[in-house]
Amino acid sequence: MVKVMAVNAGSSSLKFQLFDMPSEKVICNGLVERIGMDMGNFTIKHDGEKKSVEQPFPDHGVAVDALLKALISEGIVKELSEINAVGHRIVQGGAYFADSAIVDDDVEAKVEELCDLAPLHNPAHLIGYRAFKKALPGVEHVFTFDTAFHQTMDEASYMYALPYEYYTKYKVRKYGAHGTSHKYVSEQAIKLLGNPETSKVIVCHLGNGASLTAVKNGKCYDTSMGLTPLAGVMMGTRCGTVDPSIMPYLCEKTGMTPQEMLNVYNKQSGMLGVSGISSDARDIEAAYNEGNERAILTSNLYARTVAKYIGAYFVELGGCDAIAFTAGLGENSSYIRDLCIKECSEALGVKLDAEKNAIRSDQAREISAADSAIKVYVIPTNEEVMIARDTVRLLGL
């Protein structure tokens, strides 16, 4: 029996699970939310009990410190040395990694080199890794890359219509993200379909960061994020794909540098930028229900961008057996799921069962109507168990 900590640091969150491996029994799990905002929330679950604390978490280092202290104070471990290994989610592995990797100086350096391609994530991952490394000296670490699952895309899916030498010289291409989640959720969707020999699944990973992936026979066929996690659908603070000429136009009008404008694209756009309310979908939903016009616009714009990718992937896959919603927004926001599917309903014949869609549960479930042409599932993602499995596999634990 070994204890493996699986760490999933998002742009504004830190999810964790401590596993007893290889049984995959969860010893404890939890979440630090709203990192970098005025007030954050830390939740930890152990032995059927759930405890939450509200306090500011200025950065991921503070969140890691709070987690490690809670493991001791709650009696989950007597000392931190009981943890045998730590696995970390890494968004961007570039062309370097087609599989998870045991962390050494070279691997760490490559992840740092790739920070420009995932500016909201790779730096946060490294802060978390270094905090755990400092607290757990002598413990080995594994990085699991979001980009690895997307390496099965062919050139027609990952290439950009730019001069070809930009690809050969600078490796400019689509890499995607959220691959660990897309892999897990697509596998679960295929099981719910009865494990058919062939399958066409569209996974909608909708959280503060969001991406869709077309999965054909269990392998990534196409995905919405690109060279960086900025591309694709509208997100919490990210604009998603926009006309490239907007960048120089706004730089000229505002006097901002391209780097400053890129910061606006990444951190001041998306739901936050359109609504003027918040980057948190729960705040948008509350304002939506109150009839706030910009919250309504934000919600409709979000749903339409998601629906456009569902439609595109329906065409690319040559049909679709299942649409699977996952991640914080996809799993918990019934109104967003409803808006997204309504945008697709007339063209694709997909429909939700309103009562099933309204149910809140941490279990995988079907929410499509009986006469829907496509199955629709809500499947809670479990990137952490995938991270723990790779950690055990690579370290031979």
N, C-alpha and C positions, 0 to 999 in steps of 0.2 A: 504494500500500500504506500503510495506517495501522494503528497499534497502539492497540487499545481495551481498557481494563481493565474487566471486568464484575465488580461487587462484590455479593455477596449476604450481608448480615449478618442472621443469625437471632438469636433471643433469647440463645443461648449459643454461637454459632458465627460464623465468617466464611469463606465460600467465595469463591474468586476464580478467574478465568480471564483470561489475557492473550491476546487474539485478534489475528491478522493478518486484517484486514478489507479487502475484502469476501469473501475466500476462506473465512473462518471457520476457518482453521487455528489450532489451539491452540498458542501458543508455550510457555506454562506454565500450570499450574493447581495448586490446593492448597486446604487447609482448616486453619483453626484451630478446634480443638474445646475444649469444656469451659471456655469463657470465664467467669470469675467463680467457678470452683471452685478447690479447693486446688491442683490440678495440671492443666495443660492440655497439649495436643499440637498441634504445628505441622508439617504435611506439605506439601512442595512437590515437584512433578514437572516435569522438564524434560529433553528429549532422551532419553527412555526411562529416566532415573534418578529415583529417589525418595529423598528425604531427610526424616527426621523428627527433631524435637527436642521433648523434654518439658521444660516449664517453666511456672510460673504465668503466666496472662494475666488480671490483675485486671479489665480492661475492654477494650472494643473499640479504644480508642485505642492501647493497648499492642500489640494484635494487628496493627493497621495498620502501626505502626512496625516490627514484626518482619518483616512482609511486604516492605515497601519496602527495608529493609536487605538482605534475602535476594535481591531482584532484582539488586542490585549485586554482592553478594559471590559469587553463583553465576554471574555473567557473563551473565545473561539479557538485561540491558541495560547499556550502558556508563554511561549517566546517565539519571536519571528523566525528563528532558525528551524522551526518545524516545517516551514515552507521549502519544498525541495527544488522547485523550478518556477520560473515565471515566463508566460507567453504573452506577447504583445501584438496587438493589431497595428499594422503599418499601412497607411493608405497608398503611398506611392513607392513602388519598387523599380519603376522605369523598365529598361531593357535588361537590367542586371539579374532579376530574380523571377524565375518561372515556378518556384516552389518556396516554401518557408525556409528559414536559415537560422542556424545557431549563431548567436551574436558574438562577434569578435570586433577588434578595432576597425578592420576593413569593412565589415558589414555596417557598423555604426557610421563610418565615414561616408559610405555610399548613400545611406539614408539621409544624412545631413546634406550631402551634395544635391539631393533631389528635393530639398525644402522649397525651392522656387516653383516646383511643379505642384506642390500641395501646401501652400503657405498657411492655411488654417489648421492643418493636421500634422504633417511630419514634425514640425517644431514641438507641438504638444505631445506627440508620441515620444520624442526624445527626452523631453522634460520628465515624463512619467517613467521612462526606462531608467534614466539616471537617478531619479529619486528612489526607485526600487533597488537599483544596483548599490546605492550608498547604504540603504537600510538593511540589505541582505547580502553582505559580502560573501563571496565564495559560491553563491548560487548561480547556476547557468540560466541564460535567457534565450528565448527563441522569438524571432520576428515572423509573423504571418502576414503576407502582403495581399492587400485588396486587389492588386493588379494581376496576381497570378492566375485567377480563374478566367480572366479575359484574354489570356494568351492564345486561346483557340480561335479567336477571330481571324478571318482571312484578310488579305490585303485590301479587298474592296470595301471591307468594313472599317479597317483601322487607318487607312491612308487619308491624307488631306489633299485637296486639289491645289497644291503649292508646287513650286519647282522641286523636282525629285531629289535634288542634292541636299535639300533641307532635311530630308529623311535620312539619307545616307551619311551626311556629315554630322547632323545635330540630333538625329533620332526623333525628329518632330513627327508624331503620330498619335493616334488615340490609344490611351492606356486604360481608361475606365477607373472605377473605384467601387467600393462596397462589395468587392468580389466574394469575400468570405460569406457575407450575408446572402448574396445572390445564389451562391452554390448551395448553401444550407436550405434556403427556402425553396429553390427549384427542386431539390431532392425530395423535400417533404411534399411538395405539390404533386410530383410524379407518383409518390406512394398513395396519396389521396385519390389519384386517378386510377389506381389499381395496377401500377407498374407496367404500363403498356410498353411494347417493344419500341415504338416511336412516340414522341411527344413534342408538343409545341407549347411552351409556357412563357408568359410575360410576367416578370417579377417587378413590382413597383415598390422600391425601397424609399419610403417617404418619411424623412425626419427633418431635422434642422438642415442637414444635407440630404439631397434626394437624387436618385438615379433609377432608371429603368433598364432592364436587360432582357433581350430576346434569347431564350434558351431552347436550343433544338437538340432533342435526344440527350439531354443532360449536359450539353456543352454550350458555352457562350457563343452566340452567333453575332450579336451586336449589343452595344451598350451606349447609354446617353452621355455619360461624362467623357471627357476627351483627353487632351494632353495633360490637363489639370482637372481637379474637381469643380472648376468654375463652370464648365460647359454643361449643356443639357437643359433640364427643366428648371424653372424658378425654385428658389430655396428660401431658407430662413433669412439670410443676409446676402446671398449670392444671386446675381441677376440671371444666371443660366446663359444660354446662347443668345447673343444679340448681334446686330449688324456690326461687323468689325470697324466700319467707318465712323461709328459713334465715338470711338476712342479719340482719334485725332481731332474730330469736330469739337468735342467737349473740352479737350485740352486747350484748344485755341480760344474757346469762349470763356473758360474759367481761369485760365492761366496755370492750371495744374500741370504737373509733370505726368508722363505716362504711368510712373510707379504710383503716384498719388491717386490717379484715376483708377488704376487697378485695385487699389485699396478700397475705393468706393464700390467698385464692382463686387468685391469679395465681402465687405463688412458693413456696407450701408445700403445695400440694394435688396432685392427679393421682397419677401413679405414686409420686412421693416421699412424698406424704401417706399414701396407703393402705399402701404397703410398709414405710415407715420405713427403707428401705435406700438408695435413690438415685432421682434423676430420670432416670438414664441406663438405657435399656432393656437394654443389654448386662449391666449389673449385676443387673437384675431377672431376666434369662434365666439367668444363672449361679446365682442363688439358687433359681430355679424348678427347675432341673435337680438341685439338691441337696435338693429336697423342702421348701423353706421355705414354710410355710403362707401367710404374707402375700404372698410373691412369687407363689404360685399364685393367690391371690385377686385380686391386682393384674392378673395376666395374663388371667384369666377375665373380670374386670370390664371391662377394656380391650376385649377381643374382643367382648363382648356389646354395648357401646355402639357400636362400629363396625358390628356386624351390624344393629343397630336402624336406623341410617341407610341401610345398603344396602337393607334391606327397604322403608323409607319411599320411597326414591328409585326402587325397582323399581315401586312403585305409581304414583308421580308421573309417571314416564316412560312407563308403560303397557307395561312389560317392560324387558329389558336385553340388549344384545348382548355387552357386555364389562365386566368389572371389572378395573381397572388399579391395581396397588399401586406406590407410588413414595415417594421421600424416604428418609431414613436408616433408619428402622425398616421401612418398607414394602418397600424394596429388599433389605435384608440379613437380616431376621429371619424365617426359614422357620417357626419355631414360632408366631409371632404370626399370620402369614398362614394357617397351618393352623387355628388356633383360630378366627379370624374366619370362614373359609369353612365350617367345621363348624357354626357357629351358624346359617348360612344354608342349609345343604345340604338339609335335609328339606323346607323350604318352597319353595325356588327350584330345586332340582335341580342345583345347582352343586357340582362336585367338583374336587379337586386330584389331580394325579398326584404321588405322594409322592417319586418319584425326581427328577422335574423340579423340584419345589419345593425340594428339598435342594441343588440346584446353586447355587453362588455365581458370579455373572458380572456384568460391567458392561455387558452387552448386553441389549437388549430381548428378551423371550422369553415364550413361552406356558407356563404351568404347570398348566393345567387337564387333567383326565382326558379320555380320548377320548369318554366317554359323558356328559360334563358338558353341562347345558342352556345354560350361559353360558360364554363364553370368559373365562379369567382370565390376565392378563398381569402380568409384572413389567417396568416401564419406567423405567429410570433417568431422573430428571428432568434437564432442562438449562435452568434458568432463566437461566443466564448467557448462553447464545447468544441467547436472546430479548432480553435486556437489550442485548447488543452490537448486534443488528439494529436495535433502536429508536434506539440512540445514533447509529448511522451514518445512519439515515433522517432523524432530526430535525436533525442537525447538517450534513447534506449532505456527508458525508465521502466 
